[in-house]
Amino acid sequence: MINLDTLDKQCPKCCGLGRIENPAWHPVWATRSDLKDSVQILETKEKFSLVEKKAQDQPDEPIFFVCKECHGRGKILTSEGKRLMEFVRFWMNPNY
């Protein structure tokens, strides 16, 4: 029996979130903590429009990027997980 807990682990780059904060936004967060709190608790379009009005100095780039290490999954394969995936690919793909 395979222990599934040993096949993957939390991504160290994004700490399991699957996304990384855009560094271009760091100066905005440093000066506008009220804006960061508003972005994190957005629930309605009204709140979003309120955030847009507050943040005239915001960068034109997205707030978060998908983590390139885990591709947004929040987890990465361990060496044992990679071995299992290679085994499965070999037997699933006749041209491997």
C-alpha positions in Angstrom: 0.0 0.0 0.0 1.3 3.5 -0.9 1.4 6.2 1.8 -0.2 9.1 0.0 1.1 11.6 2.5 4.7 11.0 1.2 3.9 11.8 -2.4 3.5 15.6 -2.1 4.3 18.4 0.3 3.4 22.1 0.8 5.0 24.4 -1.7 7.8 26.3 0.1 7.7 29.2 -2.3 4.0 30.2 -1.8 3.5 28.4 1.6 0.6 26.4 0.2 -1.4 29.4 -1.1 -0.8 28.7 -4.8 -0.2 32.4 -5.4 2.6 35.0 -4.8 2.0 38.6 -4.1 3.3 40.9 -6.8 6.3 42.9 -5.5 5.1 46.0 -7.4 2.3 46.2 -4.8 4.6 46.3 -1.8 5.0 50.1 -1.7 1.2 50.4 -2.0 0.6 48.0 0.9 3.2 49.8 3.0 1.4 53.1 2.8 -2.2 51.9 2.4 -2.9 49.1 4.9 -6.6 50.0 4.7 -6.5 49.1 1.0 -4.8 45.7 1.6 -7.5 44.8 4.1 -10.2 45.8 1.6 -8.7 43.7 -1.1 -8.5 40.7 1.2 -12.2 40.8 2.2 -13.8 41.8 -1.0 -17.3 40.4 -1.3 -19.3 42.7 -3.5 -18.9 45.0 -6.5 -19.6 48.0 -4.3 -16.5 47.1 -2.1 -14.4 46.6 -5.2 -15.4 50.1 -6.6 -14.6 51.5 -3.1 -11.1 50.0 -3.3 -10.6 51.3 -6.9 -11.5 54.8 -5.7 -9.1 54.6 -2.7 -6.2 53.3 -4.8 -5.4 55.9 -7.4 -1.7 55.2 -6.9 -2.0 51.5 -7.6 0.2 49.7 -10.1 -1.4 48.5 -13.4 -0.2 45.0 -12.7 -2.2 42.2 -11.0 -2.1 41.9 -7.2 -1.1 38.2 -7.2 0.7 35.9 -9.6 0.2 32.1 -9.8 3.1 30.4 -8.1 5.5 29.1 -10.8 6.8 26.4 -8.5 3.5 24.6 -7.8 1.4 26.1 -10.7 -1.3 27.3 -8.3 -1.8 24.0 -6.6 -0.1 24.9 -3.3 1.7 21.5 -3.2 4.7 20.0 -5.0 5.7 16.4 -5.6 8.3 14.8 -3.4 11.0 12.6 -5.0 8.8 9.6 -4.2 5.8 11.3 -5.9 7.9 12.1 -9.0 8.9 8.5 -9.2 5.3 7.3 -9.1 4.3 9.9 -11.8 7.1 8.6 -14.1 5.9 5.1 -13.6 2.3 6.0 -14.4 3.3 8.0 -17.4 5.4 5.1 -18.7 2.5 2.7 -18.6 -0.2 5.1 -19.7 1.7 6.5 -22.7 2.9 3.9 -25.2 5.2 6.5 -26.9 7.0 7.4 -23.6 
